[in-house]
Each structure stands twice: as C-alpha cells, then as structure tokens.
Amino acid sequence: MMYLDRVGVESRPERHTWEPDECALYAVAVGAGMADEAFTLDTFHGKDQLVYPTFVLAGVLSAEAATWPDPGFMTGDYDWDDLVLGEQAIVFHRSVPAIGDVNVVTRVGAIYDKGSGALVVLESVASDNTTRQPMFTASTGVFVVGQGSFGGERGPAANPSTGIGLVSLSARAPDATLSAVTSPVQTLLYRYAGNDRNPLHSEPETAHKHGFREPILMGQNTLGYACRAIVHALADGDPSRVRSIAGRFAAAGYNGDTLVTEMWHGPDVGCDGRADAVVLFRVVNQSGDVLVDRGRATVATAPGRTKHLIGRIER
C-alpha cells in the first residue's frame, strides 16, 4: 500500500558533514587507482584534495536516507528490499569540497502508479552551512516493486525534474569511452563507501528472491563510475567542471563486471542555457547489457576552448 498523502511532505533540515578520508574511500569505490592520488589521498587535509562530485550521493543523500525509517521516506507499507533505484539526477551549484557541512531538506515530489510497481520521486536540496548557499539539488526516483495498480497517476514518460528520457543517443560511435573493472566484492565496498545497506546488494538470498543470480551493483555506484569517466575523459580531470549528471538505471550489474562508459558530445549534441557542453552517455558491461541509459551530463568548458568539448579517448 502506498501512502499518497505523503506527497508534498518535507523532512526537517538534517545536518550532514564529511571528511577527506570519506571522499578518498568513495573515489576508490568508483574505480580510482594509484594514478588518481589527487582524489584518493587524504593527506591534503582537505585543502587541495579533489572530489568526484557524485560523492554527495553517498556522503549526503544515502546518509540522509539512513536517518529515515525506510529509504522511501515513509511513502508506503513495503519491505526495504522491495525498493529499487530507478533514476537519479543531480545539479551542482558549486564544487564539492573534501570537507563539507550541509543541511539537507527532502520533499516527496510525487508517487506514480507504474502498474507493476510505484515510482516515488524524492527531491532534495543541500545548502552549505558555511556560505548559506545551495551546494546541489537532486531528484531520486525509487521504484517500489509490486506496489502499483492502485489507480494513481502514471506520471510523465520522463521525470520533468530530471529531464531523463528527453534525450537520445547519437546514431554514431561514441566520442569517448572509458572502462573500469569492478571488484569481486564491489557491492561490499560500496555498502560502506556509499552508505547503502540495502540487503539486495549484500545478501544472496535477498537477491535470489528478486530474481537475480547474486547481489547486484548499486545504481548510484554505477553512476559514480560514469561521473569519474566524464571527469577524466571530458573535463581534463577537473571535477568542478561537471555541472550536472542524470541517468536511468536499466539493468542489473554484478560484482566483477567491466563497466564501459560511452560518451557523446559535440555540435550535434549541443549546449545548455549556460553554454555548458551537453554530454550524453550510457554505461554497458562486458556482455553488452546497458546498465545506465538516457544519461545526460553538462560540463563547463575550459578557458580558451570552444563551447563544445573536443577530443576522443578510448581505454
């Protein structure tokens, strides 16, 4: 049963802080290695340490959800392991520092009836407690398995707050690709680096109950791999240039999978209203399964460059 009267309800402001070691652990959990010491070493005391911006999915949003009785923000009578992340979008209003202190407010934006389940849209705003300015806004779509067909609105084909589904991949080869091999215990690593205790990712019996052969990769973890790929392939390793990222989680990945982020950019893809370059992307595994589709990011162009990103990289 879904509690439709929860639509519009807001959480109380919740304070979340983080330190350099958490950012470093997150970097390792999205594929960073020995060559990425600017991201993986906390010896900079937070001053110059770089942070992959999707860290806030783990260090803030997942930490925020952990303060609720359930990750769906009390929107229905369902089991925790019936929740599957459907889509995620985030807009960064400033770069994410290695030492952070924010207040977060989350609102239930909508509950849609998708037939086989319900889609809960949660909207979050995080404000920096030092500057009193917004750091990021996010929209999270959580699918509740088996809780559909309650006669509610089906909702738009694309979540209007994320824009997911409004773009399509170019009919040409990717302009950039970056691959990374996940750990044989990737879901256990991200359980702690990502603040994600959902048993679907750690308990084989729970995975089997939902039709998976073993615990599956977290969607936010896979999106983090895509963010890292965009930072290094299209932003010259500068995470502050990533202004937004969004994607829909299409299929399950598993521990040990090779994740390949395919990226498209250029004049035929375009720019947004701020003249930031638009990047379309998807993440596929070694079997060709599309784990993240309808991916869209915006990347600020570097000084002296044209408004469109240039170059090609394959690894």
N, C-alpha and C positions, 0 to 999 in steps of 0.2 A: 504494500500500500504506500502511495506517495502522499506526502503532506503538502498539498497545493497552497495552503495558507502560509507556507514559509516563503513564497515568492515575495521579494521586497525586503525581507528581514536582513538586518545588518548585524555583524558582530561588533562587540566592543573593541576599541582600539587595543591591539596587542603589541607589546614591545618585543622586538627580536634583535639580537646582536650577534655578531660573528667576528672571528679572529683569523689571522693569516693561515694557521695550520688547517682550518676547515676548508679554506679556499684551495690550499695545496692538495689536500686529500681529494677534493672534488675534481681537480684537474687530472689527477691520476685515474679517477673513475670514469673520465670521458676520453681516455686514450693518450694523455700526455706522458712523455717519457723523459729520459735523461737529457735530451736535447732541448727540453722545454723548461729549463731551470727558472726562467723569469716567472713561470706560473706554478712550478712545483716546489720551490724552496721558500720557506717562511723566514729565512734569515734576513730579509729586508726590513723586518719589524713593521711591515705594512706600508711603508712609505713608497716604495717603488715596485712592490710585487704586483704583477698583472693578474687579473681575474677574468676567467671566462664568464661573460655576463649571465649565462643560464645558471650560474651558481645560485642565483636567487630562487630558482625553482626548488632547490634542496634546502638552502640555508634560511629561506624565508617562507615560501608557500607551503612546502611539506612540513616545516616546523610549525607553521600556523595551523595546518590541518590536524597536527598531532595534539593540539590543545582542545579539540572538539571531541565529543563522544564518538563520532564517526567521521570519516573523511568527506562524506557527502553533506556535511553541515546540517545534520538532523532533518533531512528532507524526506524521510520515509522510513518504513518498517522493513528493513532488509538486512542481510548479513554483510559484514565487511568485505568478505571475499566475493560478493556479487558485484562489486564496483570495479569498472574497467575505465581507465583514462581514454577518452575518445578524441579530444583535441586540445591544443594548448596554443595560446598566443600571448606575447608579452611585448610591450613598448618600453624602451629605456629612455628616461628623460635626462639622465646623466650617467656617467660611467660608474660601474660598481667597484667600490674600493675594497681593499683587503681587510680593513677594519670597518665594520658597519654597525649602525644603530638606527633602526627604523621603527615606526609604528605602522601597523597594517590593519586595515578595515576590509572585511569581505562581505559582499552582498549576494543574496540569491537572486540572480538576474532572471531566470526562467526555469520552468520544468516542462519539458516537451514529451509528448507521447509518440514514441517511435515504433509502436506495435510490439516488437519483441522485447522492448525494454523502455526505460525512461532516460531522457537526457537532462541532466542537471547542469545549468550554466552558472558558474560562480565567478563573480567579478571582484578583483582585489586591487586596492590602491596602497602603495607603500610610500610613506613620507620620511625623509631624512630628519632625524631628531636634532641634528646639528644645524642644518641650513633651513629647516622647516619647509623645504621644497619637495615636490614629488620626486621619487627616485625611479619608480616604474609603476605601470598599470598592467594588469594581467587578466585574461579570461581563460577559465578552465572548464572544459566540457567533460563531465563524468557520466558514463553510461552505466545504468543500473540494470543488470541482466534480469529478465523475467518480470519486470515491473511495469510493462507497457499495457496497452489496450485498456486504459482507464477512461477513455473518452475525452482526453485533453487535446490541446492544440498540437499539431505535428511539428510546427516550427518551420522556419525557412530552410531551404536546401543548404544554405551556408549560414553559419552563425554570424549575424551582422556585426557583432562586436569584434570578431576576429578577421572577417574577410575570407576565411578559409572556404574554398570551393568556388571562389570568384575568379580564380586564375587557372590556367592550364599550362602544361609544359610545352616548350617549343618543339616543333617537329624536326629537330636536328640533334646532332650529337651534343653532349654536354660540353660547355666551355671549360669546365674544370671538374676533376674528380679527386677525391681523397679517400683512401681506405684505411681501416684500422681493424685489428683483430681483437675481439673482446676476450677477457679472461675466462678460463674454465669455471671460475667461481664469481663471475661478473655480478650476478644478482646478489650475492652475499656482500661483495664490496660496496655495491650501491645501496644496499639495505642501510648501511651506516653512513656512507658518504652522502647519500641522498635523502636520509631521514624517511625512508619508505619501508614500513613494517608490514605491508600487505602480504599475507601468507601465500598469495598466488605466486609470489616471486621467490619463495624460500622453502615451501613445504610441498614435496612431490604429491602427497595425497590430495592437497587442495588443487594443484594443477590438473591432476587426473580427473577430479570431479568436474572440472570445467572443460574437459576435452583436450587438454594439452599433454604432450608426452612427458614433460618435465617443467619445472618452474621457468617462467618466461621473463625476458628482459623488461625492465620498466620503460614505459614510453618516454618519460622525461629523461631517462638516461640516454636513450637513442637520440632524442632531440639535442641533448648536450653534445653528443658526438658530431651531429650536423653543425652545431654552432662552432665547435672547435675547427671543423673543416673550413667553414666560411671565414673565420678569423685568419687562418693561415694561408688559405688559397686566394682569398679575395680582399683581405684587409691588411696585408703586409704584417700580420702578426699583432696588430693593434686592436685589442678588444673594444676600445672606446668607440671605434668606428661602426660597430654593429648597433643600429638604432632600433631594430625590431626583429622578431622572429616568430613564425607561427607554423603549425603543421597539424595534420590529422593522422592519427595512429591507425594504420590499415591492417596490419597483420602482426602476429607474434614472432619475436626473435628469441634465440636461445643462447645460453652460455657457450662461449667459444665461437660464435658467429663472426664472420668478417663483415663489417659494416662499410658500405661504399656510399659516400655522399656524392651525388651527381648534381652539378650546379649549372644553371643557365643565366646569362646576363648579356647586356649589350643593347643597342638601339631598338631591336625588335621586342625586347622585354620592357624597357622604359625606365622612368624615374617616378618618384612620388612627388607630392606637392612641395616638398622641401628641396627638391633636386637631388635627393639621395638616390643612389642606384638601387634598382629592384633586382633581387636575386630569386629565381625560382629554383627549388631543389626537391630532391627526394632521397630517401635512404633505402638501399636494397642490400640484401645479404648475398652470400656466395651461391645460393640456389636461385637467385633472381627474384625472390619474394620482395615485394615492396612493403617495407615496414612503416615508413613515414611517407605520405604523399601530400600533394597540394601544398607543399612547403613554400613559404614566401618570407623573405627577409629584406631589410633595407640596410644599405651600407653607405656611410658617408664617404665621399670621395676625398682622396688625399690632396693637399695643396699642390697646385701645378698640374693636376690631371684634368682630363676632360670629365664631363659629368657622368660618363659611362665607364664602368670598370673595363680594364683591358687585360690581356694576357691569357694564358692557358697553362694548366698544371695537371699532371696525371701522376699518381703514385699507386 
